[in-house]
Amino acid sequence: MAAPTKESPFATVILQHDLPDGTTHFDWLLAVDPESKNPLISFRCTTRPDQIHEVKWVDLEKRPDHRSEYLTLEGEIEGGRGTVTRLASGSIFFWKEIESGWNMMVDWGSGEINEYVVTTAHGAIAMRRVFEDQSQEDPPPPPKVDGDVPIETSQVPGGLERKITAFGSDKKKESSWARIPHTTGTGASHVKTFHSKLTDDALGYIDTQINEWLDENPTFEVKFVATTIGTFTGKTKEPHLICQVWV
């Protein structure tokens, strides 16, 4: 599939999500194909991407991919998950992979070009806007957050790094393991740790990550699984499900 162009852009929207508990955040949803048929890349943020007027990093929280219907969805969300209001819609006409992230350009409907950099280089998913009339040097990096998730390479339009998983990019890869997992029914030789917040969406996301990891490694035989609930410390302290899969 081709990368977006001015003649064939990808859609993007910013939604205001009002939760039943009275809190509010913004959801930034990005299509990955011109027809918006595939699931949308989804980020949660506290600052609207279309209203950034200074050079600064804005923290992003990766959310599970959303259905394409969310590009036009407004009103109450099923399952008692609050309501959404579409605040802005735009077109992504440039999107390429750069070191540790993406560079993209978006027109939010005014004709003005908004250039963004999305990065995981500093241990947290963050985004900033690039201004031609201001310094092109990066602002100070966002604070490092324990347990943050990096972008991992995956085959998507334009070679973009799309998949975001719960494993650090500096972790040893399965391909370099000295001991090869084997299917004998005994003798676990390696462990993979997954974690997620305790929400329906997050638990569904960890299911997907575990299933995809096993699908990508059909020779691995699961020997043992351990789960526990623990507190992760980052910008806030909150309980996480921790699941260790031994193969």
VEXDRENMI-565244 format. One record per residue (C-alpha): residue number from 0; x, y, z; residue in three letters. Coordinates in nm, 4 decimals. Each point is the difference from the previous one (the first is absolute). Last residue first. Layout:
{NUM, {X, Y, Z}, 'Ala'}
...
//
This chain:
{246, {0.8288, -2.1177, 2.6630}, 'Val'}
{245, {-0.0955, 0.1896, 0.3164}, 'Trp'}
{244, {-0.2703, 0.2683, -0.0230}, 'Val'}
{243, {0.0043, 0.2671, 0.2697}, 'Gln'}
{242, {-0.3139, 0.2114, 0.0463}, 'Cys'}
{241, {-0.0047, 0.3203, 0.2019}, 'Ile'}
{240, {-0.3395, 0.1679, 0.0394}, 'Leu'}
{239, {0.0552, 0.3597, 0.0978}, 'His'}
{238, {-0.1036, 0.2117, 0.2979}, 'Pro'}
{237, {0.0673, 0.3738, -0.0130}, 'Glu'}
{236, {0.2651, 0.2414, 0.1189}, 'Lys'}
{235, {0.0120, 0.3170, -0.2057}, 'Thr'}
{234, {0.2562, 0.1586, -0.2310}, 'Lys'}
{233, {0.1723, -0.3353, 0.0293}, 'Gly'}
{232, {-0.0145, -0.2647, 0.2686}, 'Thr'}
{231, {-0.1719, -0.3287, -0.0787}, 'Phe'}
{230, {-0.1895, -0.1643, 0.2861}, 'Thr'}
{229, {-0.0419, -0.3758, -0.0161}, 'Gly'}
{228, {-0.2636, -0.2591, -0.0818}, 'Ile'}
{227, {0.1283, -0.3513, -0.0710}, 'Thr'}
{226, {0.0080, -0.2532, -0.2776}, 'Thr'}
{225, {0.2162, -0.3065, -0.0618}, 'Ala'}
{224, {-0.0072, -0.2196, -0.3108}, 'Val'}
{223, {0.1930, -0.3266, -0.0463}, 'Phe'}
{222, {0.1289, -0.2246, -0.2761}, 'Lys'}
{221, {-0.1231, 0.1801, -0.3110}, 'Val'}
{220, {0.1476, -0.1707, -0.3052}, 'Glu'}
{219, {0.1828, 0.2226, -0.2444}, 'Phe'}
{218, {0.0313, -0.1372, -0.3546}, 'Thr'}
{217, {-0.2905, 0.2158, -0.1237}, 'Pro'}
{216, {0.1889, 0.3234, 0.0779}, 'Asn'}
{215, {-0.1872, 0.2792, -0.1793}, 'Glu'}
{214, {-0.3334, -0.1520, 0.1079}, 'Asp'}
{213, {0.1235, -0.0138, 0.3606}, 'Leu'}
{212, {0.0971, 0.3676, -0.0079}, 'Trp'}
{211, {-0.3280, 0.0915, -0.1711}, 'Glu'}
{210, {-0.2023, -0.1835, 0.2653}, 'Asn'}
{209, {0.1908, 0.1659, 0.2854}, 'Ile'}
{208, {-0.0370, 0.3466, -0.1523}, 'Gln'}
{207, {-0.3692, -0.0470, -0.0799}, 'Thr'}
{206, {-0.0796, -0.1146, 0.3526}, 'Asp'}
{205, {0.1976, 0.2995, 0.1310}, 'Ile'}
{204, {-0.2222, 0.2282, -0.2106}, 'Tyr'}
{203, {-0.3221, -0.1550, 0.1284}, 'Gly'}
{202, {0.1222, 0.0603, 0.3540}, 'Leu'}
{201, {0.0762, 0.3615, -0.0905}, 'Ala'}
{200, {-0.3410, 0.0586, -0.1563}, 'Asp'}
{199, {-0.1905, -0.1521, 0.2925}, 'Asp'}
{198, {0.2044, 0.1931, 0.2544}, 'Thr'}
{197, {0.2515, -0.1209, 0.2574}, 'Leu'}
{196, {0.3149, 0.1428, -0.1545}, 'Lys'}
{195, {0.2269, -0.2304, -0.1911}, 'Ser'}
{194, {0.3068, -0.2181, 0.0355}, 'His'}
{193, {0.1841, -0.2649, -0.1991}, 'Phe'}
{192, {0.3127, -0.1877, 0.1038}, 'Thr'}
{191, {0.1722, -0.2588, -0.2213}, 'Lys'}
{190, {0.1884, -0.2886, 0.1605}, 'Val'}
{189, {0.2616, -0.2368, -0.1367}, 'His'}
{188, {0.1310, -0.3555, 0.0457}, 'Ser'}
{187, {-0.3028, -0.1982, 0.1171}, 'Ala'}
{186, {0.0937, -0.3657, 0.0444}, 'Gly'}
{185, {-0.2935, -0.2250, -0.0634}, 'Thr'}
{184, {-0.2624, -0.0719, -0.2665}, 'Gly'}
{183, {0.2643, -0.0815, -0.2570}, 'Thr'}
{182, {-0.0629, 0.2880, -0.2382}, 'Thr'}
{181, {0.3265, 0.1936, 0.0170}, 'His'}
{180, {0.1066, 0.3553, 0.0717}, 'Pro'}
{179, {0.3495, 0.0717, -0.1403}, 'Ile'}
{178, {0.2712, 0.0846, 0.2512}, 'Arg'}
{177, {0.2317, 0.2815, -0.1037}, 'Ala'}
{176, {-0.2844, 0.2419, -0.0727}, 'Trp'}
{175, {0.0978, 0.2362, -0.2808}, 'Ser'}
{174, {-0.3111, -0.0501, -0.2163}, 'Ser'}
{173, {-0.2225, 0.0396, 0.3065}, 'Glu'}
{172, {0.1155, 0.3588, 0.0367}, 'Lys'}
{171, {0.1906, 0.1289, 0.3021}, 'Lys'}
{170, {-0.1679, 0.3080, 0.1435}, 'Lys'}
{169, {0.1149, 0.3411, -0.1164}, 'Asp'}
{168, {-0.3197, 0.0537, -0.1981}, 'Ser'}
{167, {-0.1949, -0.0371, 0.3223}, 'Gly'}
{166, {-0.2998, -0.2327, -0.0143}, 'Phe'}
{165, {-0.3622, 0.0969, 0.0607}, 'Ala'}
{164, {-0.0908, 0.0440, -0.3635}, 'Thr'}
{163, {-0.0713, 0.2755, -0.2469}, 'Ile'}
{162, {-0.0456, -0.1119, -0.3551}, 'Lys'}
{161, {0.0223, 0.2726, -0.2608}, 'Arg'}
{160, {0.3516, 0.0689, -0.1153}, 'Glu'}
{159, {-0.0777, 0.1311, -0.3443}, 'Leu'}
{158, {0.1316, -0.1790, -0.3078}, 'Gly'}
{157, {-0.2034, 0.2269, -0.2266}, 'Gly'}
{156, {-0.3236, -0.1797, 0.0800}, 'Pro'}
{155, {0.0426, -0.2736, 0.2623}, 'Val'}
{154, {0.2382, -0.2908, 0.0590}, 'Gln'}
{153, {0.1063, 0.0170, 0.3640}, 'Ser'}
{152, {0.2902, 0.1488, 0.1901}, 'Thr'}
{151, {-0.0453, 0.0509, 0.3736}, 'Glu'}
{150, {-0.0926, 0.3274, 0.1637}, 'Ile'}
{149, {0.1070, 0.0134, 0.3609}, 'Pro'}
{148, {-0.2075, -0.0507, 0.3159}, 'Val'}
{147, {0.0467, 0.1769, 0.3293}, 'Asp'}
{146, {0.0551, -0.2105, 0.3105}, 'Gly'}
{145, {0.1907, 0.2618, 0.1923}, 'Asp'}
{144, {-0.0514, 0.3532, -0.1272}, 'Val'}
{143, {0.2896, 0.2114, -0.1216}, 'Lys'}
{142, {-0.0768, 0.3701, 0.0275}, 'Pro'}
{141, {-0.0659, 0.1695, -0.3347}, 'Pro'}
{140, {0.3097, 0.1020, -0.1933}, 'Pro'}
{139, {0.1009, 0.3681, 0.0003}, 'Pro'}
{138, {-0.1193, 0.1629, -0.3227}, 'Pro'}
{137, {0.1490, -0.1383, -0.3212}, 'Asp'}
{136, {0.1908, 0.2493, -0.2092}, 'Glu'}
{135, {-0.1863, 0.1402, -0.2980}, 'Gln'}
{134, {-0.0183, 0.3429, 0.1589}, 'Ser'}
{133, {-0.3085, 0.1951, -0.1002}, 'Gln'}
{132, {-0.1349, 0.1440, -0.3235}, 'Asp'}
{131, {-0.0396, -0.3397, -0.1685}, 'Glu'}
{130, {-0.1914, -0.1424, 0.2972}, 'Phe'}
{129, {0.0092, -0.3735, 0.0740}, 'Val'}
{128, {-0.2713, -0.1358, 0.2311}, 'Arg'}
{127, {0.0868, -0.2424, 0.2752}, 'Arg'}
{126, {-0.1016, -0.3535, 0.0915}, 'Met'}
{125, {0.0862, -0.2400, 0.2785}, 'Ala'}
{124, {0.0093, -0.3716, 0.0750}, 'Ile'}
{123, {0.2313, -0.0398, 0.2969}, 'Ala'}
{122, {0.3490, -0.1478, 0.0352}, 'Gly'}
{121, {0.1784, 0.2955, -0.1564}, 'His'}
{120, {0.0141, -0.1279, -0.3564}, 'Ala'}
{119, {-0.3692, -0.0906, -0.0200}, 'Thr'}
{118, {-0.0792, 0.2656, -0.2577}, 'Thr'}
{117, {-0.2815, 0.1686, -0.1904}, 'Val'}
{116, {0.1087, 0.3031, -0.2015}, 'Val'}
{115, {-0.2650, 0.2297, -0.1386}, 'Tyr'}
{114, {-0.0408, 0.2462, -0.2878}, 'Glu'}
{113, {-0.3190, 0.2052, -0.0237}, 'Asn'}
{112, {-0.0510, 0.1534, -0.3433}, 'Ile'}
{111, {-0.2666, 0.2714, -0.0114}, 'Glu'}
{110, {-0.2781, -0.0592, -0.2527}, 'Gly'}
{109, {-0.2620, 0.0577, 0.2673}, 'Ser'}
{108, {-0.1379, -0.3543, -0.0038}, 'Gly'}
{107, {0.2256, -0.1640, 0.2584}, 'Trp'}
{106, {0.2758, -0.0510, -0.2570}, 'Asp'}
{105, {0.2483, -0.2518, 0.1367}, 'Val'}
{104, {0.3687, -0.0666, -0.0578}, 'Met'}
{103, {0.1825, -0.2981, 0.1441}, 'Met'}
{102, {0.3355, -0.1089, 0.1422}, 'Asn'}
{101, {0.0061, -0.3309, 0.1815}, 'Trp'}
{100, {0.1869, -0.1883, 0.2736}, 'Gly'}
{99, {0.3302, -0.1183, 0.1410}, 'Ser'}
{98, {0.2061, 0.1034, -0.3037}, 'Glu'}
{97, {-0.2370, 0.1185, -0.2694}, 'Ile'}
{96, {-0.2895, -0.1755, -0.1734}, 'Glu'}
{95, {-0.2043, 0.2048, -0.2415}, 'Lys'}
{94, {-0.3389, 0.1674, -0.0180}, 'Trp'}
{93, {-0.1092, 0.2754, -0.2389}, 'Phe'}
{92, {-0.3576, 0.0836, -0.1055}, 'Phe'}
{91, {-0.1808, -0.0596, 0.3288}, 'Ile'}
{90, {-0.3414, 0.1605, -0.0350}, 'Ser'}
{89, {-0.2043, 0.1630, 0.2730}, 'Gly'}
{88, {-0.2886, -0.0186, 0.2401}, 'Ser'}
{87, {-0.0500, 0.2068, 0.3109}, 'Ala'}
{86, {-0.2096, 0.0088, 0.3162}, 'Leu'}
{85, {-0.2072, -0.3182, -0.0436}, 'Arg'}
{84, {-0.1923, -0.0482, 0.3235}, 'Thr'}
{83, {0.0068, -0.3284, 0.1900}, 'Val'}
{82, {-0.2247, -0.1298, 0.2786}, 'Thr'}
{81, {0.0477, -0.2251, 0.3012}, 'Gly'}
{80, {0.1083, -0.3630, 0.0195}, 'Arg'}
{79, {-0.3389, -0.1390, 0.1074}, 'Gly'}
{78, {0.0347, -0.3062, -0.2204}, 'Gly'}
{77, {-0.0858, 0.1767, -0.3224}, 'Glu'}
{76, {0.1477, 0.3423, -0.0615}, 'Ile'}
{75, {-0.2276, 0.3027, 0.0201}, 'Glu'}
{74, {0.0313, 0.2711, -0.2615}, 'Gly'}
{73, {0.2209, 0.0382, -0.3035}, 'Glu'}
{72, {0.1524, -0.2455, -0.2467}, 'Leu'}
{71, {0.1355, 0.1234, -0.3324}, 'Thr'}
{70, {0.3621, -0.1168, 0.0145}, 'Leu'}
{69, {-0.1020, -0.2416, 0.2751}, 'Tyr'}
{68, {-0.1619, -0.2208, -0.2629}, 'Glu'}
{67, {0.3516, -0.1100, -0.1001}, 'Ser'}
{66, {0.0080, -0.2274, 0.3029}, 'Arg'}
{65, {0.2580, 0.0913, 0.2614}, 'His'}
{64, {0.3478, -0.1439, 0.0548}, 'Asp'}
{63, {0.0801, -0.0503, 0.3678}, 'Pro'}
{62, {0.1320, 0.3113, 0.1763}, 'Arg'}
{61, {0.3489, 0.1436, 0.0039}, 'Lys'}
{60, {0.0407, 0.2822, 0.2502}, 'Glu'}
{59, {0.1535, 0.3166, -0.1378}, 'Leu'}
{58, {0.2001, 0.2587, 0.1926}, 'Asp'}
{57, {0.0356, 0.3422, -0.1616}, 'Val'}
{56, {0.3527, 0.1286, -0.0572}, 'Trp'}
{55, {0.0442, 0.3730, -0.0470}, 'Lys'}
{54, {0.0567, 0.2558, -0.2732}, 'Val'}
{53, {-0.2973, 0.2336, 0.0168}, 'Glu'}
{52, {-0.3425, 0.0399, -0.1582}, 'His'}
{51, {-0.1512, -0.3474, 0.0429}, 'Ile'}
{50, {-0.3716, 0.0227, -0.0725}, 'Gln'}
{49, {-0.0453, -0.2691, -0.2648}, 'Asp'}
{48, {0.1658, -0.2631, 0.2203}, 'Pro'}
{47, {-0.2530, 0.0665, 0.2786}, 'Arg'}
{46, {0.1742, -0.0294, 0.3347}, 'Thr'}
{45, {-0.0864, -0.2613, 0.2666}, 'Thr'}
{44, {0.0785, -0.2965, -0.2238}, 'Cys'}
{43, {-0.1303, -0.3448, -0.0926}, 'Arg'}
{42, {0.1364, -0.1611, -0.3164}, 'Phe'}
{41, {-0.1649, -0.2243, -0.2567}, 'Ser'}
{40, {0.1178, -0.1593, -0.3236}, 'Ile'}
{39, {-0.3201, -0.0674, -0.1921}, 'Leu'}
{38, {-0.1160, -0.3419, -0.1122}, 'Pro'}
{37, {-0.0006, -0.0571, -0.3773}, 'Asn'}
{36, {-0.2628, 0.1186, -0.2481}, 'Lys'}
{35, {0.0909, 0.3673, 0.0144}, 'Ser'}
{34, {-0.0194, 0.0223, -0.3821}, 'Glu'}
{33, {0.3353, 0.1811, -0.0277}, 'Pro'}
{32, {0.1809, -0.2453, 0.2318}, 'Asp'}
{31, {0.1596, 0.0228, 0.3444}, 'Val'}
{30, {-0.2657, 0.2114, 0.1741}, 'Ala'}
{29, {0.1028, 0.2018, 0.3043}, 'Leu'}
{28, {-0.1986, 0.0575, 0.3201}, 'Leu'}
{27, {0.0942, 0.2594, 0.2630}, 'Trp'}
{26, {-0.2157, -0.0462, 0.3094}, 'Asp'}
{25, {-0.0306, 0.2954, 0.2394}, 'Phe'}
{24, {-0.0668, -0.0219, 0.3729}, 'His'}
{23, {-0.2823, 0.0675, 0.2441}, 'Thr'}
{22, {-0.0792, -0.1055, 0.3562}, 'Thr'}
{21, {-0.3528, 0.0025, 0.1465}, 'Gly'}
{20, {-0.0087, -0.3633, 0.1118}, 'Asp'}
{19, {-0.2291, -0.0864, -0.2944}, 'Pro'}
{18, {0.2767, 0.0941, -0.2442}, 'Leu'}
{17, {-0.0020, 0.2938, -0.2407}, 'Asp'}
{16, {0.2104, -0.0801, -0.3078}, 'His'}
{15, {0.0856, 0.2974, -0.2196}, 'Gln'}
{14, {0.0854, -0.1341, -0.3409}, 'Leu'}
{13, {0.2786, 0.1052, -0.2357}, 'Ile'}
{12, {-0.0192, -0.1383, -0.3509}, 'Val'}
{11, {0.2289, -0.1320, -0.2735}, 'Thr'}
{10, {-0.0598, -0.1058, -0.3591}, 'Ala'}
{9, {0.2730, -0.1254, -0.2332}, 'Phe'}
{8, {0.0784, 0.1994, -0.3129}, 'Pro'}
{7, {-0.0203, -0.1031, -0.3667}, 'Ser'}
{6, {0.0618, 0.3061, -0.2182}, 'Glu'}
{5, {0.2019, 0.1780, 0.2684}, 'Lys'}
{4, {0.1885, -0.3273, 0.0551}, 'Thr'}
{3, {-0.0248, -0.2851, 0.2506}, 'Pro'}
{2, {0.2419, -0.2950, -0.0162}, 'Ala'}
{1, {-0.0830, -0.2766, -0.2430}, 'Ala'}
{0, {-0.1249, -0.3477, 0.0870}, 'Met'}
//
